[in-house]
Amino acid sequence: MPSPAIAPFLGATGRMMQYRKYSEASAVGFLSAILFTVFSDPVRSYVDFGEKWLELSGLPYQMNTALLGFIVGFGTVRILLLMRLQLFKMLLNYRGWMHNPKSTTTKMWGLMLNGMRGKGNFPTYYFQEVLPKLPVPDLNTSCDRFLASMRPILSDDDYRNLMTEVIDFKEKDGPILQSYLLQRATRTNNWLTDIWMNLAYLSSRKPIAVNVNCYATDRLNIPSTKQKARGATLIHWILRFHEQLQDETLKPQYMQDMIPMCMESYKTQFSTVRVPCPGIDRLDTYKDSNYIIITRRGLYYKLEVKAPDNDGKDRLLTVSEIYSILEKIFEETEASEECHQVSIFTTQDRDTWAQNRVKLMENPTNKESLHTVEAAITVFSFDDEKPSSIDENGLFTLCGNGTNRWNDKSLTFAIFSNGVVGVNAEHTAGDATLPGRMWEFFMQSETYTAEGNIISEQTRKKKLPVPQKINWDLKYMDSELETAKEHFRKLSHSFELVVSSPEYGKGFIKKKRMSPDGYIQMVLQLAYYKLYQKVPKTYESASTRIFSEGRTETIRPVSEYSAQFVKSMLSESATREQKLMLLRKAVQYQTQIKMDACCGLGWDRHLLGLFACCQELKRTPPALFMDKNFFAPDVLSTSQTPTNYTNKWTMETSCMGGGFFATNFEGYGVSYMIYGEDLIKFHVSCNTNCPTTSAAKMSDAINEAMNEMREICS
């Protein structure tokens, strides 16, 4: 692995990366050639030996000496670098740092890893080639963990049936499918990538609007209430983040500040669209895109993001320049009576939208306009709504009004009329940690005057780009538009969101020597049990980005310990000591399986991979895959949102969390964000059409559970 010491000479951009592998070896090779030539006597024996191999070259003695010196120097350095590369790869395969972080072995490993990695501003994708592959877990272990996670949820009869099917699977179909999956793992960079993309996302036919997309909200105290000022600043800094990805100057992300994480998904964070197709969608990325879409009141504008500076070089538009362009767009949209509701189609189920998209493209104007929107870097929507709370911020950002969210785009940014902002992210293109880092970058970078205006700069552009209005002809699709509007009205009204905070945070939990995440998961188990007297099938996401092309794995926090704990909390005969003991055991179990999931040893994705292999081989599905409980929906879909991504994080510049819709009609979506030592925010969602769920009641139950668990821990 090349050292970053030469970065100042070569530059740290993607354009120079192709030279980095050989730069050091070449430099040493040339130096060695010079030394061999100048000091030829001490190395004469080597030269004479080399002459036997180079005598056919027909070159003079001095040139042969120099050539031999270059080969020796270049070859020695390349061998050392390859050895260093292999050692670095071996170190990244060590997982003891997660299970035994304070052991002597882990400390020695950390010193070696940092030594091999070196220091410097590495290019964005610098470590991609050395990241380990996602492992294929042991078949028997995954089956046993699957059964253990299902035991507290199922009736005795259902569990016995499932156990019989699992035993049969381990003896018959399982080993065959496992062997095929292991072969797939050897010939692919990540055996799960296409399986997860297709089965979890692209093949789903339900609308991605509300159902699949997720949102992030604004900071608590916004620095400007002026829509155009906040919007111009947002556009500039988001484009600066995009520019860093283009130049590959965005620093790689690390776990525990030293283990490099996969950056592959950043390649689809911008300029990406999920295209509706019959049966299964596709994901398209336009990496050379150089413009954004700005929409307001149903009008769409294409704006190029760079323009020639006074020195003739194309540079990104400044905040002031974007602001002046926005003024023109606002002036035109205020006077116009046009309102194109074409984006309402992106809220439909995927097959219906695919049909409407084909019909839409029958018109040449629409075909060109559709391509313009889909190929853009991203979309910025200036909305008339005025969210007055975090709940409304999340609701309006995720749903929009049907005309201002192009739900297929990887990112759509909302700028509301009171200056509040939000981001709507399409989930197929990447997971929440990616836009989360970008969102933090923007909030740490934005600045305004005391009055909330932009900080003016003198333009240096020779000529600012003119926003080009995008035209649509939708007259022949009136019927389809009305159907889509009615569908969206029902869809958006089905989303209920409540954001709340308990009275204490992770500081108290850590003092009790428990994992904050495990503790919160038990809070959610207790809250649900208090409402329904049932143990819910629960999903919690874990990051697997320490592996090449890694995304997520499932944590199953439900266990015999968690079930016994929640039941004890409602039992009059259980003592405080018994409740606390069960809580600790439940948290310890969740912590262990969380570490296993992060290490690629979860059972969910493994069994999904075996299911996909069964389909690929066109085998008759085993009874396990046909069991109603194998793909049973999750009643609680949960995720912890990372709070900060850099050491520049402050509470003042932190967003107030994000969230998603409940994946189960009769369930809840719960996203939580931990701030400092004393604050936790829960985003609780559910479907308003379900008579048995209520985000408000679940939110209250969470706060009650937090208080009750504090009592038994005090």
Helices and strands as residue ranges (DSSP letters): G 4-6, H 7-10, G 14-16, H 17-38, H 44-54, G 55-57, H 61-92, H 96-99, H 104-117, G 128-130, H 139-150, H 156-171, H 173-187, H 193-196, I 197-202, E 214-216, H 227-247, E 254-255, E 259-260, G 264-268, E 272-275, E 282-285, E 291-296, E 299-304, E 306-308, E 314-316, H 319-335, G 342-347, H 350-360, H 364-374, E 379-382, H 390-399, E 411-415, E 421-425, G 427-429, H 433-445, E 468-470, G 475-477, H 478-493, E 495-500, H 506-511, H 516-532, E 538-543, E 552-555, H 560-569, H 576-598, H 604-616, H 623-626, E 636-641, E 658-659, E 668-675, E 679-687, H 695-713
